[in-house]
Amino acid sequence: MLSYGPNFPDLFRRAGDYVDKILRGAKPADLPVEQPTKFDLVINLVTAKALDIDVPPTLLARADQVIE
């Protein structure tokens, strides 16, 4: 019903930066490990209605994606 996780397009862009650095000669062992910085909140209203759960409008307003 709710999912809060990393923004995958942003992760792919950052992975491209790593590939660019490696292809330019950087050693992979010297590159820092980075944590995701952008996260998405997705709410599935179909599942919420099937479970008879009311999602507050304030939470819906904060969601990055709402599945109806």
Secondary structure by P-SEA (a helix, b strand, c coil): cbbbbccaaaaaaaaaaaaaaaaaccccccbbbbcccbbbbbbbaaaaaaabbbbbaaaaaacccccc
